[in-house]
Amino acid sequence: MSTHATGQSHGDDQYPPDGVEAIVHAVPLVLPVAGGILIFLLAFIAVYMA
């Protein structure tokens, strides 16, 4: 008779944490803030050059 010493089933797979999945919850906040900063900087540069 054979026995499995590991004791794992197919549903017990443990994966390492993914970097993208760790920060994807912050995307709806970061994108508008970064866009606003970029628009402000581009407008500042346009006014400064004019």
N, C-alpha and C positions, 0 to 999 in steps of 0.2 A: 504494500500500500504506500502511496505517496501523499505527502502533506506539504502544503505551502507554508513556509516559515515566515514570509513577509506579512501576511495578514491584510493585504490591501485588496480592495476591489476596484472596479473600473471607475467608480464615482469618487474615489479618494485621491485623485491626482492633485498634487500640490505644485503649482506653477510659481516661479519667481515673480515678484511684483513688477508690473510694466510701468516704465516711466511716463508714457503717454497717458495711460489710464489714471495715473496719480495726479496729473494736473488738468485733465480735461474738464473737471468741474469748475475751474476758474476761468475758462475761456469766455463765457458770456460777460464776465466783468472786465477782463483784461483787454479784449479787443476794442470795445468802445473807448476805454480810457487811453489806450495807445493811439487810437485814431484821432481822438481829440487833441492829444499832445502833438501829434504829427501835423494836423491842420493848423494848430496855433504856431508851431515853429515855421511852417511854410509861409503863413501869412506874415509873420514877423520878418522873415527874410525878404519877402516881396516889398513890404513897406520900407525896410531898411535900404534896399537897392534902389527904390524909386526916388 
